[in-house]
Amino acid sequence: MFIMIQLKNVLAHHVWLSCKCGHSNLIAVIDLVEEHGESITLDQVRRHARCTQCERKGNIQLRLVYVGGSQFALSGSNTKE
């Protein structure tokens, strides 16, 4: 089961995609939202992703990652220093 995360809610993140052929890519979420609209979900990206190296579609691993300083990644996580 995949959680339906709308990418418009995680604009500071990136999507990391990795194909079985060994090719991987990191794409800024904001770029995906600008190209595909605010309603795009992480599941839609996963289902429609195609490797730009081997042209394979499907069986692509996907991760939502934060690229930046940890002080920003942890903001709102309710951790105490």
C-alpha positions as CSV (number, residue, x, y, z in Angstrom):
1,M,0.0,0.0,0.0
2,F,1.3,3.4,-0.9
3,I,0.4,6.6,1.0
4,M,-1.2,9.2,-1.2
5,I,1.1,12.2,-0.6
6,Q,0.3,15.3,-2.7
7,L,3.6,16.7,-3.7
8,K,2.4,20.3,-3.3
9,N,2.6,19.7,0.5
10,V,6.3,18.8,0.4
11,L,7.8,21.4,-1.9
12,A,11.1,21.5,0.0
13,H,11.8,17.9,-0.8
14,H,13.2,15.9,-3.7
15,V,12.1,12.5,-5.2
16,W,14.9,10.0,-5.6
17,L,14.3,7.4,-8.3
18,S,16.4,4.3,-8.8
19,C,16.0,1.8,-11.7
20,K,17.0,-1.9,-11.7
21,C,19.6,-1.0,-14.4
22,G,21.5,1.0,-11.8
23,H,20.6,4.5,-13.1
24,S,19.2,6.9,-10.5
25,N,18.1,10.5,-10.4
26,L,17.1,13.1,-7.9
27,I,14.3,15.4,-9.0
28,A,13.1,18.5,-7.1
29,V,9.4,18.2,-6.0
30,I,8.8,21.8,-7.0
31,D,9.8,21.0,-10.6
32,L,7.4,18.1,-10.7
33,V,4.6,20.2,-9.4
34,E,5.3,23.0,-11.9
35,E,5.3,20.5,-14.8
36,H,2.4,18.3,-13.8
37,G,0.2,20.5,-11.6
38,E,-0.6,20.7,-7.9
39,S,-2.7,17.6,-7.8
40,I,0.1,15.2,-8.6
41,T,0.8,12.6,-6.0
42,L,3.9,10.5,-5.1
43,D,2.1,7.4,-6.2
44,Q,1.4,8.9,-9.6
45,V,5.1,9.7,-10.0
46,R,6.0,6.1,-9.0
47,R,3.5,4.5,-11.4
48,H,4.5,6.7,-14.4
49,A,8.2,7.0,-14.0
50,R,10.4,5.7,-16.8
51,C,14.2,5.3,-16.7
52,T,15.9,7.7,-19.1
53,Q,18.7,5.3,-19.5
54,C,17.1,1.9,-20.3
55,E,13.5,3.2,-21.0
56,R,12.1,0.7,-18.4
57,K,8.8,1.6,-16.8
58,G,7.8,0.0,-13.5
59,N,10.0,-1.7,-10.9
60,I,11.5,1.7,-10.1
61,Q,12.3,2.4,-6.4
62,L,11.2,5.8,-5.2
63,R,12.0,7.8,-2.0
64,L,10.9,11.2,-0.8
65,V,14.0,12.9,0.6
66,Y,14.8,16.2,2.1
67,V,17.9,17.9,0.7
68,G,19.2,20.6,3.0
69,G,20.4,21.3,6.5
70,S,19.0,19.2,9.3
71,Q,17.9,22.3,11.3
72,F,15.3,22.8,8.6
73,A,14.4,19.1,8.2
74,L,13.7,18.8,11.9
75,S,11.7,22.0,12.3
76,G,8.2,21.0,13.3
77,S,9.2,17.6,14.5
78,N,8.7,18.6,18.1
79,T,12.2,17.5,19.2
80,K,13.9,19.2,22.1
81,E,17.5,20.3,22.1
